[in-house]
Amino acid sequence: MAQPNPSSSFLSKTNGYVDGSIPPPSSTIIADNKTSPNPEFSSWQENDQRVLILLRSSLSEEAMAETLGLNTARDVWRALECAYSHDSVERMQNLRDSLRQLHKGTMSVSDYGRQFKSLCDQLTAIGQPVNDLDKTHWFLCGLGPSFETFSTAQRAVKPRPSFRDLLSQAEGHELFLKSMHGSTVPQAAFVGHQTRGPNNSSNRGSVDPALLRPDEMIMILNLYLVNSNHDQDQETNEYVLQSTDPIH
């Protein structure tokens, strides 16, 4: 005859500690007019803490913040129910707005991806998961202009990669940019000027060098070097490199 598995028995009762159907017994008992600790409470408390550990191990950092100071599985579950209620339309709208408005900015791709995924997880927790198409679209939009070439290329891929693969590729692209430009991508722009006789007019435009191919970069630098030697009294086109890192 097969012996019952204690682990299976415990797992079958897990929901009871979460939904409150297995309430805590009294912490003390009275026997022979003496008060003593209740061994059944000690057993219940041990099992409840095991359930609590399992529950907390599945929470994101943001969800964990909702449960600080709570010591039972039931209390943690009730706090999560209040925070991520399926009936909270306002919370769903706020989370979706936050997801659409999230931008990488000065964050690393990893940190940006972590915040993005956390918002997606919270929406899933309230029964409003983000579909894969919206998820990849909003993620690419939030990467910003320095990832324009990368984002454009990814949007052309059919079928679209999963979010996990997309995040991994974006992290790889960030490392590639850092290998070319150092620890940070320099904020540089090529500015063109036109000078005509005594009446000066200018037409300025800027290009992010992170988006240029090597041959385009060389072409613009050559134009700058050639035009900088022209006579200033003649009609000229000058290309001046404005950058925080001087060219040596």
C-alpha positions, -999 to +999 in steps of 0.1 A: +000+000+000+014+034-010+023+057+018+008+093+016+033+119+005+035+147+032+045+173+006+014+164-016-008+167+015+006+201+023+002+214-012-034+203-014-041+225+017-021+255+004-052+274-008-068+270+026-041+292+042-045+317+014-083+320+013-088+317+050-107+283+050-080+270+073-080+296+101-055+297+129-064+278+160-060+293+194-024+300+203-029+286+238-048+258+255-060+254+291-055+221+308-058+214+345-063+251+351-030+258+334-024+278+302+001+263+278+011+268+242-012+250+217+009+225+196-018+227+168-012+265+165+026+259+162+019+234+134-005+258+117+020+287+119+048+266+104+026+256+075+014+292+070+049+305+069+058+279+042+028+291+021+039+327+027+074+320+014+059+304-017+036+333-022+062+360-018+087+342-041+063+348-070+058+386-064+075+415-083+092+442-063+062+465-067+038+438-055+061+430-026+058+466-015+021+461-010+027+433+015+053+449+038+046+443+075+021+414+068+029+381+085+004+356+073-005+342+039-041+353+042-031+389+051-008+391+021-034+377-002-060+401+010-036+430+005-029+419-031-066+415-038-071+452-027-042+464-047-049+445-079-086+442-078-103+430-111-129+457-105-105+485-104-110+500-139-091+532-128-060+511-119-061+493-152-062+526-171-034+541-149-012+511-156-018+511-193-011+549-194+021+543-174+032+516-198+026+537-229+044+567-214+074+549-200+106+559-217+142+546-213+157+581-209+190+577-190+182+543-177+200+512-190+180+489-213+179+463-185+164+488-160+139+501-186+130+465-195+125+456-158+101+485-152+083+478-184+078+441-175+067+450-140+038+471-154+029+443-178+029+418-149+006+441-128-018+443-157-018+405-160-024+402-123-057+422-126-069+402-156-059+427-182-028+412-200-011+432-227-012+415-261+022+407-276+018+433-305+011+462-281+038+451-258+066+451-284+053+483-300+053+503-268+086+488-257+103+499-290+087+534-288+100+539-253+136+531-263+139+566-278+157+582-308+191+567-301+176+532-309+157+544-340+176+522-364+172+492-341+135+498-335+128+503-372+146+471-381+127+452-354+093+465-366+100+450-400+107+415-387+080+390-394+069+374-372+077+397-343+101+383-317+089+376-282+093+403-256+121+383-239+140+380-272+134+416-280+148+427-246+178+405-251+185+420-286+181+456-273+206+449-245+230+436-271+225+467-292+232+489-262+265+471-256+274+475-293+268+513-290+289+515-259+318+496-275+318+522-303+313+553-282+326+544-248+306+541-216+281+567-228+270+577-263+283+613-269+257+639-276+270+652-309+254+669-339+266+680-373+255+716-380+256+731-414+259+768-421+255+789-453+272+823-456+264+847-484+283+879-487+274+907-463+239+892-457+241+861-436+215+833-435+218+799-420+201+765-423+208+742-394+201+706-390+214+679-367+221+642-370+226+617-342+260+602-349+249+569-333+225+565-363+252+571-390+270+543-409+308+545-408+309+556-445+284+584-438+304+596-408+336+597-429+319+616-457+306+643-434+340+647-417+356+650-451+332+677-461+340+695-429+377+693-434+374+705-471+350+733-465+369+746-434+398+755-458+377+776-482+381+814-484+356+830-460+349+858-485+334+834-510+301+816-508+308+785-487+292+755-470+307+748-436+301+717-415+311+721-379+311+692-354+296+703-321+304+677-295+312+675-258+342+653-267+368+674-287+384+658-317+421+652-313 
